[in-house]
Amino acid sequence: NLSDGTVELVVEGETEDIELFVSAIQERFSGNLTGKDTEEVITGEQYNSFEIRR
């Protein structure tokens, strides 16, 4: 969560897989979502870990 209370989600993968994932998130949390911004970034970087910050 960001300091203003919004949630930022970074997803890496094939375009079709990402679209399916985003659709599932939107369906599951439809009552809590008030907006969505997306940005495609093409890099050679691959994520190899997952971290929850509190």
Backbone as XML, in Angstrom:
<?xml version="1.0"?>
<chain id="A" units="angstrom">
  <residue number="1" name="ASN">
    <atom name="N" x="0.843" y="-1.182" z="0.000"/>
    <atom name="CA" x="0.000" y="0.000" z="0.000"/>
    <atom name="C" x="0.884" y="1.239" z="0.000"/>
  </residue>
  <residue number="2" name="LEU">
    <atom name="N" x="0.426" y="2.232" z="-0.716"/>
    <atom name="CA" x="1.163" y="3.488" z="-0.769"/>
    <atom name="C" x="0.702" y="4.390" z="0.366"/>
  </residue>
  <residue number="3" name="SER">
    <atom name="N" x="1.421" y="5.457" z="0.604"/>
    <atom name="CA" x="1.119" y="6.334" z="1.737"/>
    <atom name="C" x="-0.268" y="6.956" z="1.667"/>
  </residue>
  <residue number="4" name="ASP">
    <atom name="N" x="-0.838" y="7.078" z="0.470"/>
    <atom name="CA" x="-2.180" y="7.654" z="0.343"/>
    <atom name="C" x="-3.286" y="6.603" z="0.453"/>
  </residue>
  <residue number="5" name="GLY">
    <atom name="N" x="-2.913" y="5.349" z="0.738"/>
    <atom name="CA" x="-3.895" y="4.288" z="0.901"/>
    <atom name="C" x="-4.170" y="3.479" z="-0.349"/>
  </residue>
  <residue number="6" name="THR">
    <atom name="N" x="-3.644" y="3.917" z="-1.480"/>
    <atom name="CA" x="-3.831" y="3.144" z="-2.706"/>
    <atom name="C" x="-2.881" y="1.947" z="-2.710"/>
  </residue>
  <residue number="7" name="VAL">
    <atom name="N" x="-3.175" y="0.997" z="-3.558"/>
    <atom name="CA" x="-2.362" y="-0.211" z="-3.657"/>
    <atom name="C" x="-1.693" y="-0.233" z="-5.020"/>
  </residue>
  <residue number="8" name="GLU">
    <atom name="N" x="-0.420" y="-0.521" z="-5.023"/>
    <atom name="CA" x="0.324" y="-0.638" z="-6.268"/>
    <atom name="C" x="0.679" y="-2.103" z="-6.474"/>
  </residue>
  <residue number="9" name="LEU">
    <atom name="N" x="0.436" y="-2.576" z="-7.669"/>
    <atom name="CA" x="0.691" y="-3.972" z="-8.007"/>
    <atom name="C" x="1.572" y="-4.011" z="-9.240"/>
  </residue>
  <residue number="10" name="VAL">
    <atom name="N" x="2.687" y="-4.715" z="-9.159"/>
    <atom name="CA" x="3.594" y="-4.873" z="-10.287"/>
    <atom name="C" x="3.495" y="-6.323" z="-10.743"/>
  </residue>
  <residue number="11" name="VAL">
    <atom name="N" x="3.224" y="-6.510" z="-12.020"/>
    <atom name="CA" x="3.027" y="-7.850" z="-12.571"/>
    <atom name="C" x="3.954" y="-8.025" z="-13.764"/>
  </residue>
  <residue number="12" name="GLU">
    <atom name="N" x="4.564" y="-9.179" z="-13.848"/>
    <atom name="CA" x="5.442" y="-9.475" z="-14.974"/>
    <atom name="C" x="5.001" y="-10.785" z="-15.605"/>
  </residue>
  <residue number="13" name="GLY">
    <atom name="N" x="4.958" y="-10.822" z="-16.930"/>
    <atom name="CA" x="4.594" y="-12.058" z="-17.608"/>
    <atom name="C" x="4.170" y="-11.804" z="-19.036"/>
  </residue>
  <residue number="14" name="GLU">
    <atom name="N" x="3.626" y="-12.831" z="-19.641"/>
    <atom name="CA" x="3.114" y="-12.718" z="-21.002"/>
    <atom name="C" x="1.852" y="-11.866" z="-21.001"/>
  </residue>
  <residue number="15" name="THR">
    <atom name="N" x="1.632" y="-11.107" z="-22.067"/>
    <atom name="CA" x="0.505" y="-10.179" z="-22.149"/>
    <atom name="C" x="-0.820" y="-10.861" z="-21.846"/>
  </residue>
  <residue number="16" name="GLU">
    <atom name="N" x="-1.071" y="-11.998" z="-22.450"/>
    <atom name="CA" x="-2.341" y="-12.702" z="-22.237"/>
    <atom name="C" x="-2.507" y="-13.117" z="-20.773"/>
  </residue>
  <residue number="17" name="ASP">
    <atom name="N" x="-1.438" y="-13.597" z="-20.158"/>
    <atom name="CA" x="-1.494" y="-14.004" z="-18.753"/>
    <atom name="C" x="-1.764" y="-12.809" z="-17.844"/>
  </residue>
  <residue number="18" name="ILE">
    <atom name="N" x="-1.132" y="-11.687" z="-18.148"/>
    <atom name="CA" x="-1.348" y="-10.479" z="-17.349"/>
    <atom name="C" x="-2.783" y="-10.009" z="-17.481"/>
  </residue>
  <residue number="19" name="GLU">
    <atom name="N" x="-3.322" y="-10.020" z="-18.687"/>
    <atom name="CA" x="-4.706" y="-9.595" z="-18.894"/>
    <atom name="C" x="-5.674" y="-10.482" z="-18.125"/>
  </residue>
  <residue number="20" name="LEU">
    <atom name="N" x="-5.441" y="-11.792" z="-18.121"/>
    <atom name="CA" x="-6.285" y="-12.707" z="-17.351"/>
    <atom name="C" x="-6.175" y="-12.433" z="-15.855"/>
  </residue>
  <residue number="21" name="PHE">
    <atom name="N" x="-4.970" y="-12.179" z="-15.392"/>
    <atom name="CA" x="-4.747" y="-11.882" z="-13.980"/>
    <atom name="C" x="-5.464" y="-10.601" z="-13.568"/>
  </residue>
  <residue number="22" name="VAL">
    <atom name="N" x="-5.312" y="-9.556" z="-14.364"/>
    <atom name="CA" x="-5.960" y="-8.275" z="-14.056"/>
    <atom name="C" x="-7.477" y="-8.434" z="-14.054"/>
  </residue>
  <residue number="23" name="SER">
    <atom name="N" x="-8.006" y="-9.177" z="-14.996"/>
    <atom name="CA" x="-9.451" y="-9.425" z="-15.033"/>
    <atom name="C" x="-9.916" y="-10.133" z="-13.768"/>
  </residue>
  <residue number="24" name="ALA">
    <atom name="N" x="-9.152" y="-11.112" z="-13.313"/>
    <atom name="CA" x="-9.509" y="-11.835" z="-12.093"/>
    <atom name="C" x="-9.479" y="-10.916" z="-10.877"/>
  </residue>
  <residue number="25" name="ILE">
    <atom name="N" x="-8.486" y="-10.048" z="-10.799"/>
    <atom name="CA" x="-8.395" y="-9.089" z="-9.691"/>
    <atom name="C" x="-9.586" y="-8.141" z="-9.726"/>
  </residue>
  <residue number="26" name="GLN">
    <atom name="N" x="-9.913" y="-7.634" z="-10.907"/>
    <atom name="CA" x="-11.037" y="-6.710" z="-11.037"/>
    <atom name="C" x="-12.345" y="-7.380" z="-10.635"/>
  </residue>
  <residue number="27" name="GLU">
    <atom name="N" x="-12.524" y="-8.633" z="-11.023"/>
    <atom name="CA" x="-13.750" y="-9.351" z="-10.679"/>
    <atom name="C" x="-13.825" y="-9.593" z="-9.173"/>
  </residue>
  <residue number="28" name="ARG">
    <atom name="N" x="-12.736" y="-10.045" z="-8.591"/>
    <atom name="CA" x="-12.712" y="-10.392" z="-7.165"/>
    <atom name="C" x="-12.881" y="-9.171" z="-6.273"/>
  </residue>
  <residue number="29" name="PHE">
    <atom name="N" x="-12.294" y="-8.058" z="-6.642"/>
    <atom name="CA" x="-12.297" y="-6.874" z="-5.790"/>
    <atom name="C" x="-13.126" y="-5.736" z="-6.371"/>
  </residue>
  <residue number="30" name="SER">
    <atom name="N" x="-14.113" y="-6.047" z="-7.179"/>
    <atom name="CA" x="-14.892" y="-5.013" z="-7.873"/>
    <atom name="C" x="-15.525" y="-4.009" z="-6.919"/>
  </residue>
  <residue number="31" name="GLY">
    <atom name="N" x="-15.914" y="-4.441" z="-5.738"/>
    <atom name="CA" x="-16.520" y="-3.528" z="-4.779"/>
    <atom name="C" x="-15.536" y="-2.588" z="-4.124"/>
  </residue>
  <residue number="32" name="ASN">
    <atom name="N" x="-14.254" y="-2.878" z="-4.240"/>
    <atom name="CA" x="-13.226" y="-2.065" z="-3.601"/>
    <atom name="C" x="-12.430" y="-1.213" z="-4.576"/>
  </residue>
  <residue number="33" name="LEU">
    <atom name="N" x="-12.561" y="-1.489" z="-5.865"/>
    <atom name="CA" x="-11.772" y="-0.759" z="-6.856"/>
    <atom name="C" x="-12.481" y="0.520" z="-7.273"/>
  </residue>
  <residue number="34" name="THR">
    <atom name="N" x="-11.745" y="1.602" z="-7.248"/>
    <atom name="CA" x="-12.305" y="2.876" z="-7.699"/>
    <atom name="C" x="-11.613" y="3.388" z="-8.952"/>
  </residue>
  <residue number="35" name="GLY">
    <atom name="N" x="-10.554" y="2.729" z="-9.368"/>
    <atom name="CA" x="-9.849" y="3.147" z="-10.575"/>
    <atom name="C" x="-8.703" y="2.210" z="-10.860"/>
  </residue>
  <residue number="36" name="LYS">
    <atom name="N" x="-8.154" y="2.372" z="-12.046"/>
    <atom name="CA" x="-7.026" y="1.522" z="-12.439"/>
    <atom name="C" x="-6.161" y="2.303" z="-13.418"/>
  </residue>
  <residue number="37" name="ASP">
    <atom name="N" x="-4.883" y="2.314" z="-13.163"/>
    <atom name="CA" x="-3.909" y="2.883" z="-14.088"/>
    <atom name="C" x="-2.965" y="1.759" z="-14.479"/>
  </residue>
  <residue number="38" name="THR">
    <atom name="N" x="-2.677" y="1.660" z="-15.753"/>
    <atom name="CA" x="-1.735" y="0.638" z="-16.195"/>
    <atom name="C" x="-0.620" y="1.284" z="-16.998"/>
  </residue>
  <residue number="39" name="GLU">
    <atom name="N" x="0.532" y="0.675" z="-16.914"/>
    <atom name="CA" x="1.690" y="1.155" z="-17.661"/>
    <atom name="C" x="2.502" y="-0.063" z="-18.083"/>
  </residue>
  <residue number="40" name="GLU">
    <atom name="N" x="2.774" y="-0.166" z="-19.362"/>
    <atom name="CA" x="3.599" y="-1.261" z="-19.853"/>
    <atom name="C" x="5.042" y="-0.797" z="-19.913"/>
  </residue>
  <residue number="41" name="VAL">
    <atom name="N" x="5.900" y="-1.559" z="-19.293"/>
    <atom name="CA" x="7.323" y="-1.261" z="-19.290"/>
    <atom name="C" x="8.041" y="-2.494" z="-19.803"/>
  </residue>
  <residue number="42" name="ILE">
    <atom name="N" x="8.795" y="-2.329" z="-20.857"/>
    <atom name="CA" x="9.524" y="-3.455" z="-21.427"/>
    <atom name="C" x="10.961" y="-3.385" z="-20.938"/>
  </residue>
  <residue number="43" name="THR">
    <atom name="N" x="11.345" y="-4.389" z="-20.183"/>
    <atom name="CA" x="12.705" y="-4.453" z="-19.654"/>
    <atom name="C" x="13.207" y="-5.875" z="-19.754"/>
  </residue>
  <residue number="44" name="GLY">
    <atom name="N" x="14.460" y="-6.043" z="-19.535"/>
    <atom name="CA" x="15.037" y="-7.373" z="-19.473"/>
    <atom name="C" x="15.015" y="-7.920" z="-18.058"/>
  </residue>
  <residue number="45" name="GLU">
    <atom name="N" x="14.577" y="-7.086" z="-17.118"/>
    <atom name="CA" x="14.574" y="-7.464" z="-15.712"/>
    <atom name="C" x="13.494" y="-8.502" z="-15.432"/>
  </residue>
  <residue number="46" name="GLN">
    <atom name="N" x="13.839" y="-9.496" z="-14.669"/>
    <atom name="CA" x="12.864" y="-10.481" z="-14.231"/>
    <atom name="C" x="12.878" y="-10.506" z="-12.713"/>
  </residue>
  <residue number="47" name="TYR">
    <atom name="N" x="11.686" y="-10.532" z="-12.138"/>
    <atom name="CA" x="11.583" y="-10.592" z="-10.687"/>
    <atom name="C" x="11.763" y="-12.035" z="-10.241"/>
  </residue>
  <residue number="48" name="ASN">
    <atom name="N" x="12.517" y="-12.222" z="-9.176"/>
    <atom name="CA" x="12.739" y="-13.572" z="-8.676"/>
    <atom name="C" x="12.360" y="-13.721" z="-7.210"/>
  </residue>
  <residue number="49" name="SER">
    <atom name="N" x="11.620" y="-12.735" z="-6.687"/>
    <atom name="CA" x="11.195" y="-12.816" z="-5.294"/>
    <atom name="C" x="9.889" y="-12.054" z="-5.110"/>
  </residue>
  <residue number="50" name="PHE">
    <atom name="N" x="9.317" y="-12.218" z="-3.953"/>
    <atom name="CA" x="8.057" y="-11.563" z="-3.608"/>
    <atom name="C" x="8.206" y="-11.028" z="-2.200"/>
  </residue>
  <residue number="51" name="GLU">
    <atom name="N" x="7.743" y="-9.803" z="-1.966"/>
    <atom name="CA" x="7.906" y="-9.187" z="-0.659"/>
    <atom name="C" x="6.633" y="-8.465" z="-0.268"/>
  </residue>
  <residue number="52" name="ILE">
    <atom name="N" x="6.208" y="-8.665" z="0.975"/>
    <atom name="CA" x="5.089" y="-7.910" z="1.528"/>
    <atom name="C" x="5.675" y="-6.941" z="2.539"/>
  </residue>
  <residue number="53" name="ARG">
    <atom name="N" x="5.455" y="-5.662" z="2.322"/>
    <atom name="CA" x="5.974" y="-4.634" z="3.236"/>
    <atom name="C" x="4.854" y="-4.173" z="4.146"/>
  </residue>
  <residue number="54" name="ARG">
    <atom name="N" x="5.130" y="-4.057" z="5.409"/>
    <atom name="CA" x="4.122" y="-3.596" z="6.378"/>
    <atom name="C" x="4.639" y="-2.435" z="7.155"/>
  </residue>
</chain>
